[in-house]
């Protein structure tokens, strides 16, 4: 089993999003788009809790992009 390298910048950035409970937009290569907060990551997937409280496990290879959403207020 491959080691989960927490020293990689992308993994560190995602850990920061999880810690800060940052609202994110996540777009898949299929064109589907989701908004929500990440609750965990492992070496294969992310877990996103959508704004309507759905839990979605998303494999890294399916992600087109992931970006923070601007704070609403």
C-alpha positions as CSV (number, residue, x, y, z in Angstrom):
1,X,0.0,0.0,0.0
2,X,1.3,3.4,-0.9
3,X,2.2,5.9,1.8
4,X,0.0,9.0,2.2
5,X,2.5,11.9,1.8
6,X,1.2,14.7,4.0
7,X,4.2,16.8,2.9
8,X,2.8,17.4,-0.6
9,X,1.4,20.9,-1.1
10,X,-1.9,19.7,-2.5
11,X,-2.5,17.4,0.5
12,X,-1.5,20.2,2.9
13,X,-3.9,22.6,1.2
14,X,-6.8,20.1,1.4
15,X,-6.0,19.5,5.1
16,X,-6.2,23.3,5.6
17,X,-9.6,23.3,3.9
18,X,-10.8,20.5,6.2
19,X,-9.5,22.2,9.4
20,X,-11.0,25.6,8.4
21,X,-14.3,24.1,7.3
22,X,-13.9,26.1,4.1
23,X,-16.9,26.1,1.8
24,X,-15.7,24.7,-1.6
25,X,-16.8,24.3,-5.1
26,X,-15.7,20.9,-6.6
27,X,-16.1,20.2,-10.3
28,X,-15.8,16.7,-11.7
29,X,-14.5,15.7,-15.1
30,X,-18.1,14.6,-15.9
31,X,-19.1,18.3,-15.6
32,X,-21.0,17.7,-12.4
33,X,-20.4,20.4,-9.8
34,X,-20.9,20.3,-6.0
35,X,-20.6,22.8,-3.2
36,X,-19.9,21.9,0.4
37,X,-17.2,21.2,3.0
38,X,-14.6,18.4,3.0
39,X,-14.7,16.2,6.0
40,X,-11.7,13.9,5.3
41,X,-9.2,12.7,2.7
42,X,-7.2,9.6,2.2
43,X,-4.8,8.5,-0.5
44,X,-7.7,7.7,-2.9
45,X,-10.6,9.9,-2.2
46,X,-12.1,13.0,-0.6
47,X,-15.3,13.1,1.3
48,X,-17.6,16.1,0.7
49,X,-20.6,17.0,2.7
50,X,-22.9,19.1,0.4
51,X,-24.9,22.0,1.6
52,X,-28.0,19.8,1.7
53,X,-26.1,17.3,3.9
54,X,-25.4,14.6,1.4
55,X,-22.1,12.7,1.9
56,X,-20.2,12.1,-1.3
57,X,-16.9,10.2,-1.7
58,X,-15.0,11.4,-4.7
59,X,-12.0,9.7,-6.1
60,X,-9.1,12.1,-6.9
61,X,-8.9,11.0,-10.5
62,X,-12.5,12.2,-11.1
63,X,-11.8,15.8,-10.0
64,X,-11.4,18.6,-12.6
65,X,-10.9,21.3,-10.0
66,X,-11.5,22.3,-6.4
67,X,-11.6,25.9,-5.3
68,X,-12.7,27.9,-2.2
69,X,-15.9,29.8,-2.5
70,X,-16.0,33.4,-1.5
71,X,-17.6,34.1,1.9
72,X,-21.2,35.3,1.6
73,X,-22.3,38.1,3.7
